[in-house]
């Protein structure tokens, strides 16, 4: 009997992400959706992290280590798989808010390209948010960030 060997390039499965890890991973994945991080997106990510209740009371060192861990995870694993794990790590009751925050981050520069739109559509599916609702959120964020 022959044992099946795991290919050398096989990656270990991604463990379940905690909500804080998941949200940071989604921020990083969203900013990298089009392989270009706009200056406005970096500024918005910083603002979102420090204005979000779940990070506000944590030290900069703790949040910095969390960001570094999620960056490494995305670099070491398939980014799409990390985004799926991140979506699963957000509790169902927080998913609509998380979607809006990620959309706000992605649209901080007041525009959306095809890859960013694809990222948000995929996230809406992973979050089980109806396409019409997701589209309305995106439209609202585009208007908000245009003003």
N, C-alpha and C positions, 0 to 999 in steps of 0.2 A: 504494500500500500504506500502511495506517495503522499507526502504531506504538502499541502499548498503553502508556499512561502509568500510572505508579504514582500512586495516589491520594495527595493531600497528607497525609492522616492515617495513611498506611501507616508502620509502624514498621520500622526495620532489624531483620534477624534477630539473635537473641541468640547471641553467641559462646559457645563451649564454656566452661563455668565450671570453674575449678580446684577441687579438693576443699575447700580452705579457703573459697573464695568460695561454693561450693555449700552448705556447712554453715551459714554465716552467713545466706545467703539463705533457707534452710529455716527457721532460727530466726525470722527476721523475718516470713516468710510465715505460719508457725504462730501466732505471737503475734497476727497481724492477721486470723486466719481468721474470727473472729466480730466483727470491727470494734471490738473492745474489748480493750485490753491490761490484764490484771489485775496488780496490784502484785506478787503472788506470781510471775507469769510473768516480769516484769522481773528480779526477784531471782534466779529460777532461771536465766534466760538468762545473767546475769552470772556466776553460779556455774559453769554448764556451760562457758562460754567459757574461764574461767581455770583450770578443773580438767581440761579436755580436753588431752591430751598435745600435740596439734598446735598449740595456741595458747599453752601455758604458757610457752614460751621466747621468745615474741615480745613486743616492747615494746607498751605501751599505745597509743602513737602509731600503730604499724603496724596493730594490731587496730582501732583507732578509724577509721583511713582505710578499712580493709576494710569495716567496718560502714557507713560513710557511702556508699561506692561501691555496696554492695548495696541500701541504702535508695533511692538515686537510681535504680538499675536497675529496682527494683520500681515506683517512682513513674512512670518514663518508659515502661515497657513494660506489657503486659498481665500482671498478677500471676500468672495461671494459667500463662502461657507461661514466666515466670521460674521458677516452681516445677518445671515439666517439665524445663527446662534444668538446674536445680539437681539434680534427681533423677538426670539423666544424668551429672552431674559427680561424683557419688559413686561410687568404684570398687565393683564388684559385691561384693567380699569385705567391704566396710565397710557395705553397705546395711542389714543387720539391726541392727547397732549404731546406725547413724544413725537408723533408724526408732525404736528404743527411746529414744534421747536426745530426739528431737523429741516423742515421745509423753509423756515425762517432763516436758518443758517445757510442753506444752499442758495437762497435767493437774496442774500445780503448785498450782492452787487447789482441787484435790480434786474437781472436777466437769468434766463435758464436755457441751457443748450440740450441737445438730444440725449446726451449721456446722463445729465443731471435729471432730466425728466424720466428717463428709464429707471434710474436709481429710486426716485420717489414712487414710481408706479410699482416697482418690485417691493418696496417697503410697505406700501399700502396693502398689497396682496398678503405679505407676511404678517401684517398687523390685522388682517381681516377687516379692512376699511373699504367700504364700497367705492367704486371708481368715481362716481359723481361727487361724493363727499370729499374724496382726495383732490379732485379737480377744483372744487370750490375753495378748499384750503390753499392750494397752490395759487389760484387766482387772487385770493385775499392777500397772501404774502407778497405776491408780485406788486400789487397796488401799494401795500404798506411800504415796501422797500423802494418803490419808485418815488414816493413823496419826499 
